[in-house]
Every structure is written in C-alpha cells, then in structure tokens.
Amino acid sequence: MTDDSAKSLDGAIGTHVIAITYELMDRATEALSRLDTRPSSTRR
C-alpha cells in the first residue's frame, strides 16, 4: 500500500464517519425537539 492510497482510504473513512456523525446529530436534535415540545407547553 502506497502513502497515496493510504491517504485516500483514510480520507474516505473520515468522510464516512463525519456523514454518520451528522446523521446521528440530526436524529438526536429531531428527537430532542420532539421531547422539548411537551415539557415546554406544561411549563408555561
């Protein structure tokens, strides 16, 4: 394995991890905003 192929593989893995992280953050934010609507309405 050359340095170039190792770098491109590392870059591909990094991009994939970032994409998964954003997807999970998006789902977590959506879930939290859904949960937030109930307590905030009872608080007011």
N, C-alpha and C positions, 0 to 999 in steps of 0.2 A: 504493500500500500504506500503510495507516494504521499508527500505532505499535502499536495493539492487535493487529492481525493479525500484525505482525512479531514481537511478544512471544509470541503463541500458537504461531506457527510455530517460533520459537526454542525454546520450551518442549517442543514435540513432538519436535524433533530431539534436544534434550538428554536427554529421557526415553528415546528410542530408543537413543542412544549408551550411556546407563547400562545399559539392558537387555542390549545386546550385550556390554558390558564384563563384567557379572556372569556372563553365559553363558560367555564365554571363560575367566574366572577359575574358574568351576565346572568346566569341562572340564579346565583346566590342573591344578587341585587333584586331580581324579579321576585324571588321567594320572600325576601325581607320586606319589600314594598307591599306585598300582599298581606303579610302578617301585620305590618305597620298600620294598615287602614283600619283594622279592628280596634286596637288599643287607643289610637288617637281619637276615634269617634266617641269612645267611652270616657276619655279624659276630659273632653270639652264640656 
